[in-house]
Amino acid sequence: MENNNQQEERKPDQNFWNDQYKAQTTGWDLGQVSPPLKAYIDQLTDKDQHILIPGCGNTYEAQYLLQQGFTRVTVIDIASQLVATLQQKFNGNSNINIILGDFFEHEGEYDLILEQTFFCALNPTLRKNYVAQMHHLLAATGKLAGILFNRYFEEQGPPFGGEKQEYQQLFQPYFHIKTMEPCYNSFSKRSGTELFVILQKKQAAE
C-alpha cells in the first residue's frame, strides 16, 4: 500500500509520540470527550456494532462509548507508554480491545471508525494511504465519522491542517460523503476550525 519512502517517513513516529506523552506535551488533548463526537455517539442505537478509534490517545471517546453501553470497542495507538496506561485503566473490561500497533498494518473489520485528531497527526503524504486503509477496514456498509480541521497551521505540524475542498477530493474515490459541514458544537478553543464528517464506504463497483 505504501512506498518505501513513506514507510521510512513513518518510522520515527513511535518514538516521537512516546516522547510527547512522557513530556506531557499533549496540547491536542481536550481532557474530555470531543463535544461533536459525543453528540454523534448519543444518536447511535446499535450498541453491539464494532467500533475502531485509531490513534486513540487518552481515548475519552472510548470511555464514553463504554459508559453508554457499547460492547465492541477497539482502540489502537503506536505509543507504547500510552497503551500501557490504557491497558491498566481498562483492565478487566472485556468490552474494549486495546492494541499497540501501526494503524497502516492493522487488520480487522469494523462497522464504524471514529476520527479524532488522528488524521491531522499524520504527514499529508500519508493521507491517500489513510483513506485506502479506512476503506479496507470498514465492513460493506461501514462508516467513518468524526472531526477534521478546517484550517491550516503556520508552524510545521503535527497538527497538519486542510480544508473542505481538499478533503472532498481525497475521500470521494472511496466514500460517499454524507456530511462534511462546519461543527456547530466544537470545543470552545476549536470553535470555527472544525468540520464534522460522516463518510459511507463505497463498494468496489461504484
Secondary structure by P-SEA (a helix, b strand, c coil): cccaaaaaaacaaaaaaaaaaaacccccccccccaaaaaaaaaccccccbbbbccccccaaaaaaaaacccbbbbbbccaaaaaaaaaaacccccbbbbbcccccccccccbbbbccccccccccaaaaaaaaaaaacccbbbbbbbbbccccccccccccccaaaaaaacccccccccccccccccccccccbbbbbbbbbcccc
